[in-house]
Amino acid sequence: MIYSLYIFDRHSDCIFRREWHKDSGKKAGINDDMSKLIFGICLSLRNIARNLTDSDSFLTYSTSQYKTHYYETPSNLKLVLFTDLLTVSLVNELRQIYETLYVEYVVKNPLQTTEVKTIDNIMFSMGVDALIQSLPGYA
Amino acid sequence: MSKVRTIGADVWKHKTDKVSLELFTLMYGSIVSQLCDDFEHDYTKVNQQLDKMGYNIGLRLIEEVLAKTGLPRCHSFRETADAVTRVGFKMFLNITPQLGNWSVDNKQFSIIFPPGTNPLVEFVECYDERARRELWYSNILAGVIRGALEMVQLSCETEFVSDVLQGAAQTELRVKIIKVLEDEVPQGEE
């Protein structure tokens, strides 16, 4: 089961958020504070991993309730995906979202301001939906 | 390093859309000449504007580089320089400029275009004496590199120090790293 996707830009602002299975998943209402916490935990874990291994090896963490998949580009765009515990690593899919959707529809969109504030782009969100919903672990 | 060498060529061959070089060169030429008109031949302003345009291009262009090459973070500025010339220039302009003139502390280097290798100046001749002295015709490249490197946390200064169009033996673009940008954290958080 896939719960939600967050994208943070290099200024650590949350520029995209999407939730699936709102009712069946956790009931917690997700607000701005939540996205800050998510950013914080991912950044902290990444920094710990960096200190320990000297490379960007932080990819995922799990709790008893959910699993988080993390992908960061060298341009400091961070993608965070929440799923249940049964889901296999989706880091490659996050990479795919960056390569085929973010770059194509957001970065190359001439109407998009250079510093992305929020992604308000139907092609992008439809693409994300389609990709996520096609995954075997979606439902 | 050898990987970097092949990635650029590979991406250029298989993953990029191509346009006619003449079309590209002429289009860039008309942009520059339009800017010269718009700023009433104040070449300092033209240089600035080209740099700014390039900067905005660079901010976006780097994402395409990263997406298509999957390059990891560079570990040294020398690696970065290699990636800029062998991957960046190769995949967008199909040229590999030379690197040189490294400063002792490895914080400055030059990207060197021997005569005839810079596609932007293919058909360009500069008759105006003042333009010959003051205009950095390819200044957009300086902006592109500055913008692209900033997105990978490298704050740099870039400027042309010589240009074939100004009568120099080669075109030289100087890149100087100012600092490595820290990760930004949300305001009010520790």
Interface residues (C-beta under 8 A of the other chain):
Chain A: R10 H11 S12 D13 K36 F39 G40 L43 D56 T73 P74 S75 N76 L77 Y98 E99 T100 Y102 V103 V107 K108 T114 E115
Chain B: N56 L59 R60 I62 E63 E64 L66 A67 K68 L71 P72 R73 M151 V152 Q153 D183 E184 V185 P186 E189
